[in-house]
Amino acid sequence: MRITEEQSRLLAICMIKGVSWYFIAREAQRLDGLARLWSGDIIECSPEATKARALINDNASELGRHVKSAIQEAERAADAGARLVTVLDQEYPATLRLIFNPPPFLFVRGELRDADLRSVAVVGTRQASEDGLRRARRMSGLLTEHQVTVVSGLARGIDTAAHTAALDTGGRTIAVVGTGILRCYPAENRALADRIAESGAVVSQFWPDANGATYTFPRRNVTMSGIAQGTVVIEAASTSGAKMQARLALEHGKRVFLLRSLTEAQPWAQEYVKTRGALMVEDVDDVVKSLSSPDRIQEVNASRAQLTLEFEDMKLGESAPEALW
């Protein structure tokens, strides 16, 4: 796998300990952003930016070494059949660009398609009931029949049921994982991950050999929310990562769909519907009718990028994207 100079420099900056990767992704997308990051010349005014400026300048002499390490990381991923996609690349999902905290890079096994922009995350508890698993399979299967890509996190329980149903109905599914692309968690889902990579995509935002950790799975939820147009929560307690993803999706301006059975069983779900803008749904049509076409998402993304450039030329900073969801 050939890694470009831009890609290697972006990854090298990510190797500086203490620099926010979300800040790197935002700054790199601005006009001449990567070149300015490389020299420590930063536009954004935030605590993250102030900290990053100092760290980049303090570690300037290490950047050459980090570039070599970045190339090695990309080669290790390529040896396992994965490729690097960065926020600088056209292939980077447009849905993910539209959130305020996108990852600066992804390692991808399989293929990301433009049609995947019409996607919905189907999530829920690892300790799922039989009814929950049945509902996850039904929702996922019906979404794929409507040519909607199903996104989930490859975890036990609801995630596994959602991915499997999408594959069994001949649809597209994307697994956003909480480990490096060379790892698989849980281990028993390795065959499922391989199957997903053959007809969809397995996506990781971490270094290829990274183990799962307490911080990686919440970050995975950020990306899972961002890569999908909306999130359907099937079954989840108040402490579940699925509830966290519902909150993140609302913060991203995405749609959150909560099954009626969930809202009847969980006070947190009732509160999300009453006060936070989540939608209670009973069937797949309630979800599908809220989705935008891939062309529409690309239009909004292009408009956001153009407005950003125009405002930066005026020294007014980045504009907010047009409302899409």
N, C-alpha and C positions, 0 to 999 in steps of 0.2 A: 504494500500500500504506500503510495506516495503522499506525503504530507506536505502541504504548501508552506511557504515561509510565513504567511499570515497566520495559518493554523498553529504552527509551532510556536510563534511568538505569543499568541493568545494563551495557549496551554502553559507556556513558560511563566507568564504573569500569574496564572492560577496556582502555580507551585510556590509562590511567595506566601509563607505562613502568615495568617492573620488578615489577609485581604479578602473582603467579601466577594464571593463569586457572583452574586446577584448584581453587585455594583459593577463588576467587570463586564458582565453581559450588557448592562444598560449603556455604559460608557463606550464600549467597543462599537455599538451600533450608531453612535453619533458621528458627525462629519469628522473625518480623519481621527476617529476615536482610538483605533489601535496604536497609531503612531504617537498620539499624545500620551496614552497609557504607558507606552514603552519608555517615554522620556519623563514620565511623572508629571506631565502637564494636564491637569484634570479640570473639566468644566463643571461637573456636578458640585453643588454646594450641599453637603450633608455630613453628618458625623462619619459615615462610612467612607466618604470621599476624602475627608481630612486624614483619617487613619491610613487609607490606601496610599495617598500621596507620600506620606512619610515613609511607609514601608517599602514602596517601590524605589524611592530615592536611596534609602538605606541599603537596598539589596541590588542596586544597579550592576555591581560587579559580578553578581551571581547569575544574571540572566542568560549569558551564553551557555553556562552549564545546564541551566534549566531547559534551554532549547534542545540540547542533546537528550535530556531525560524525556522530554515531551515526544521526540521522535521515537524513542525506544518504547514508550507506552503505546503509541499508535501502531507500531509494528507488532507488539504483543497482541493487541486486539485483532489486527489483521490476520495473524496466524491462526486465530480462532474463528475466522470468518466474519468479523465485525469491522465496520468502517466508522470513521470519525466524521461527525457533522457538527459544525460550530455555528454560532449565532451570526457569523460573517458569511455563511454559505446560503445559497438560494434554496437548498433542500431543507433547511431548518424549518420546522412547521410554523406556518403563519399564525395559527391559533396561539402558539406558545410565545410568539413575539409580542402579542397584545396584552400580556400581563406585566406587572411591574417588577416581578422577581423571577425571570426566566433563568435557566441554567446556561452558562456560557458555551457548553459543549455537550454532545451526546455521543455515545458509542452505540451503534445500531447493528443488530443481527437481523437479517431480512430486508424488507423494503418499506420505506415510507412513501405513500402515494398521495397525490393531490386529493383524491377522493376521500382519504382518511380525515380531511378537515371536517367532513360531516360525521362527527363521532360523538359518542356519549360514554362516559365512564359509568360502569356498573360495579358498585362496591358494597361491602358489608362485613359483618363479623367473621372471624376465623372459626368461632364456635357456633356455627349456623345450625338452626333446627332443620328438620326435614322439609317443613313448609317453606322456610327461607331458601333452601337450596332449590326447591321446585320453582319458587317465584323468580329466582335469579336465572335459572335455565330458561324459563318462559320469556322473561323480559329480554334476555340476550338473544334468544332465537328469533323473536319477533322483530327486534331492532335490525338484525342482519337481513331479514326478509324485506325490510324497507331500505336496504342498501346503506345502512348506518354502521360504521365501524365501532366495534365494542372495545373500550379501553378498560383495563383493570390492572391489578398489582401483583398477580401471580401468587398471592398468598393462599393459604388453606381456606376452605370454606366457600364463601360467596364468590371470591375472585376465581377460584378454580372452576366452580360451576359455570360462571359467566364465560370464561375463555373457552371451556370445553363445548358449551352449547353453540357458541359462535362458529367454532370449527366444524362441529357436527352438522350444522345447517349450511355449510359451504360459504360462510361469511368471512369478513376480515376482522382480526382482533389484534390489538397492540398491548403488550405487557410492559408496564413501566416498573422496573425492579429497584429494590432498595439495596442492591449490592453492585459490585463491579460486574462487567459483562462476562468475565471469565468464571464467575461464581453463580451458584443457583441456590436460592433459599425460598421455600424449604427444599431440601435435597430431593425429596420424592417427586417434585415437579419438574425435574430435569427433562424427562421425556416430553412433557407438555410444553416446556420452553422450546425444545427443538422443533416440535410440531408447529408452534406459533411462528417461529422464525422461517419455516418453509413457505407459509402462505400469508404471513402478516409481518410483524416486527416485534423484536424484544429490544427495549431501550433502557440504557443506563446513563446516568449523569455523573458517575463516579469514575475514579481511576480503575482500569480494567480488573485489577486483582483485589479490589477493596472488599473487605468483609462487611456484612451488615452490622450496624451499630445503632445505639439509641437515637442518634441524630439523623441517620440516613433514611429511615422510613418516613418520618415527617417531611423531609425534603422531597422524597419520592412522591408524597401526596401533593405537594405544591406543583410538581411537574405533571402529575396525572390530571390534576384539575386544569392546569393550563393547556395541556395538549388536546383536551376534549372541549366541546362546546357547552357541555353541561354534565352534571353528575346525578345519577339515580342511586339512592341509598335504599337497599332492600331490607336489611335487618341489622340493627346496630344499637348497642347500649350507649349510655351517656359517656363512657370512657373509651369508646371505640375509636380507632383511627378513621373509620368511615365518617363519624361525626366531625372529626377534625377536617376531613376533606370537604364536607358540606360547608363548614365555616370558611375554608379557604376559597371555595368556588364562589361563595357570595362576595368575598372580598375582591375576587377577580372580576366581578360583574357577570359571572356566568349563571346559568340557570341551575337551580337545585330542585330535584324531583324526589319527593318522599312518598313511598307507597302508603296507601290508606291504612294497611295493616300495621305499618310502622308507627304512623301518627296516633293510631288508637292504642298502641302498647307503650309508647315512650313519651314522657312529658317533654323531653328536650325537642323532639320532633314536632309536637304540638306548638311549642313556643317558636320554633323556626318558621312555621307556617303563619302563625298569628302576627308575629312582630318583625321577622327578618326577611320576608320576601320569598321564602321557599314555597314550592307548589306541591300540593297533595295531588297524587295521580292514581288513577285506577287501571289504566291500560296504556298500551304503547302509543296509541294515537295522541294522548295528552303530551307525550314527550316529543314525538316526531314533528308535530305541527309547530313547535317552537324553534326548530333548527334552521340555520341559514345554509345556503349552498356554498360549496367551495369557492366558486367565482366571487360571491359576495364577500367572503372573508378575505380573499386576495385583494379585492378592491379597497376594503377598509384598511388593510395592512399597508398597501401602496399609498393611500391617502395619509395615513399616520406618518409614514416615512417622509413624504414630501413636506408635510406641515412641519415636521421636526427640523428638516433642513432649512426651511424658510425662517422659522423662528430663531434658529441658531445664528443664521446670517444677520438677524436683527438684534442678536445678543439678548434675546428674551427667554432662552431656554427651550425645553422640549414641551410640545403641546400634548394635551391628552387625546387619546384615540377617540374617534367617533363611536358612539354607543352602538353595539352590535347585538347584544343579547338582552 
